[in-house]
Amino acid sequence: MKKEKFHIEYVFDKISKRSLWNHITTPPGLSSWFADSVDIDGNTYVFSWDKLKETANVVYLKPDVCIRYRWEDDDENVYFEFRVNTVELTGDVTLEITDFAEPSEKMDSISLWESQVEELKRTLGV
């Protein structure tokens, strides 16, 4: 079945864009909320959870703004992306996540992202 794209956005008040950026792009940052451990070799990230390892490649990067990862075994049009923005009116920082899921798994994927982002907020002290 074909995967569908979805977007979710989270508001982070009282954190810097730099801190959020480091949490979505560096091994220490990602391993604090997204995976148990993360290793990088060039544009290849290896994410580990218990005994499971998944490899993703960075397919797009705009420093301090956007990073797009593609799982090694996914179709070339499927990816997950983190985009950091600032709300002009309030100065709050937002994290926009773009991901893909099969229609029957979309709500589960959103729930997983919500729990992961709660962990991210906790590690950021929000």
C-alpha positions, -999 to 999 in steps of 0.1 A, spaced: 0 0 0 12 35 -8 24 57 21 7 91 26 26 122 37 15 140 69 27 171 88 26 178 125 38 209 143 49 215 178 55 248 196 85 252 219 85 283 240 116 294 259 142 274 239 167 285 213 166 274 177 202 263 181 194 240 210 165 224 191 186 221 160 213 202 179 187 178 192 175 169 157 208 166 140 236 154 163 242 120 178 240 132 215 208 152 207 191 124 188 200 98 213 185 119 241 149 115 227 147 97 193 169 66 196 190 48 222 221 56 203 231 73 170 262 70 150 271 92 120 294 84 90 292 113 66 256 116 56 246 82 70 230 80 104 227 46 122 199 47 147 198 20 174 169 8 196 178 -22 218 190 -47 193 174 -30 163 195 -9 140 181 13 112 201 33 87 190 66 73 207 90 48 205 128 50 190 137 16 185 174 22 200 198 47 196 236 51 216 243 83 196 256 112 164 252 93 157 218 78 170 183 77 155 154 58 163 118 64 154 88 42 154 53 57 178 31 37 151 6 27 123 32 19 111 43 -15 130 74 -28 99 96 -24 94 87 13 113 105 40 110 121 74 119 157 79 124 181 108 120 219 101 127 245 127 108 278 124 103 309 145 68 324 150 72 360 142 45 372 165 55 354 196 92 345 190 83 309 199 103 281 181 83 255 162 93 220 151 75 208 120 77 171 113 69 156 79 66 119 77 49 92 57 27 63 68 3 38 53 -33 51 58 -41 24 84 -10 33 104 -11 71 102 -27 76 136 -2 52 152 26 72 136 13 105 149 9 90 184 45 78 182 58 112 172 38 129 199 54 106 226 88 112 211 83 150 210 72 149 247 105 132 254 123 159 234 106 186 253 116 169 286 152 167 275 151 204 265 136 214 299 103 226 284 
